[in-house]
């Protein structure tokens, strides 16, 4: 269980950890069971392996979203 402040700290820590990781295309916060968790978007199923399931006691949720491109 993580309140918003704790989830924000975990997000910052995880973003720093994953900043050079290929296949990671987004890190954010989402509500989860009445609290907050960190969500990591990845390009491929295999990219999940680089993402921990928990950071500083905060749950990490991983979603495979495919390649992300800017809209024109």
MOKABEL-V541344 format. One record per run of one state. SS is the DSSP state (2 for helix, 1 for strand, 0 for the rest). FROM is the first residue (numbers start at 1). LEN is the number of residues. If there is no record, write none. Layout:
BEGIN
ss->[SS;SS]
from->[FROM;FROM]
len->[LEN;LEN]
END
This chain:
BEGIN
ss->[0;2;0;1;0;1;0;2;0;1;0;1;0]
from->[1;4;19;24;33;35;43;45;51;54;56;58;65]
len->[3;15;5;9;2;8;2;6;3;2;2;7;8]
END
